[in-house]
Amino acid sequence: MTQPQAPQERPQVIVVFQGGGALGAYHVGAYQALEEAGLHPDWVSGISIGAFTAALVAGNRPEQRLERLEAFWREVSWPGSEWGSLFKGRLRQLFNLGSHMTSLLFGQPGFYAPRAIPPQLAPPGSPEALSFYSTRPMRSTLRRLVDFDYINSRATRLSLGATRVSDGHLVFFDNTRSALGPDHVLASGALPPAFPPSLIDGELYWDGGCVTNTPLNAILDDPPQRHSLVFMIDLFEARAPLPRNLDEASWRMKSIQFAGRTSQQVDQFATVWNLRRTATRVTRHMSASSPLAFSDEPLTKPAPRLDIIHLTYQRGEHQISSSDAEFSRASIAERRADGYRDMKRALETSPWTQPLANGPQAFGDEDLSPAEGGAVVHRL
C-alpha cells in the first residue's frame, strides 16, 4: 500500500523593501499582488521609505494593510496632483518638475515641513540645526496608521535599518529583540541633511541608506531556518541604459549610489549560504568517520532552501532626476501600477516552485522577463 506523502511545509515569506522616497509607491502595488496570491509576510525588513512600508505592513492586521498603505500615500501627497497624468512627454516632465519644486518649497502634507528658521541660525546640536525640514507631520501620520502595540505583539517580524551617526555602523531595530515605536521608523528614514536624526537610547541615527539602501543584511544576520521566499523590492536600477543628457546622468549617478551594493549583497548571501552547506557536508563526514569527531548542531543541520525574488522599479521616460522626491498623485498611481504588474508577472511564472536542476547546493539566476519590469530569481 502506498504511503501518503507528508504535506509540504509552507515556505516562510520574507519581504525586503528598499529605500527610494516617492518611488516607494511601487511597494504598494507589489504588496497588493502578494496579498492577492495569499503570500502574507512572516517577516518584513525595510530601510528609508521601505521602513515606512514595512511598519505599515507589520503594524496592521492582514485585512487592514492595503487600506493603510493606500491611506499613507494619500496623506503624504498634495490633493489635486492627479491631473498630471493628462500630460505626455516633455509636458509631463515639466509637470513632475513643478511637483518636485512644490515639495522642496512647501514640503509634503503628513510627511515633512520646511523649518521656519534656517539651520544656519539654529542653536548648534539642535534638530533644527541638523536639517532643513521637520518630520513631525510624519510622526503624527505613523501614529494614526500604524498600530505599534500590534508590531510589538510580534505577529509579523519587523526589521528596520538605520545608520548610527557616532560610528557609521548599520543597525537593525527588530521587534523580536526590543519594543519598537515611531522613533525607530523615523530613524530609518532620516536622510540628512533634509531630515533630523532620531535619538534612541542616547545615540543619534540617520537613514540606513547612508550605508546601504537594501536591508538584506537583516536576513543574513539571522538566517532563516526553513525554506523561505525572499521578495526583494528595489527602487533603483543597478543596470540601466547609458545617460543621454544631464538629467539622465544625474539620475544614473543616484541609482549607482543607492543600488550599487545590491548585487554584492546577494552574492555575499549566496557565498555564506553555500559555505554553510559545505560545512554541513564536511561535519557530517567527520561525524560518520570518527566517533570522536566534532559535532555541532548549527553545522550538521542542513541549510534550508532559499529563493530570492528580486524586483526592481524601472524609471519611465517622463521621470526626472529627482523622481524620488516627486510626490504627485499621478506619479504615485503609476508607480503603484508598475509594482503590481511586475509582481503579478513574477507570481504567474513562479520558478521557485520547481525543483533545482543541479541539486540544493546550486546557485543560479533566472530572468522572468528580461524586458521591462523583469524579476530575477536567485535560487540557493
PyMOL commands that set and color helices and strands:
alter all, ss='L'
color gray80, all
select helices_A, chain A and resi 21-36+49-58+62-75+81-86+89-106+119-121+127-129+136-145+148-151+182-188+208-210+217-221+246-259+262-289+297-300+323-325+329-349+351-353
alter helices_A, ss='H'
color red, helices_A
select strands_A, chain A and resi 12-17+43-47+113-114+133-134+157-164+170-174+198-200+203-207+228-234+306-312+364-367+375-379
alter strands_A, ss='S'
color yellow, strands_A
deselect
rebuild
show_as cartoon
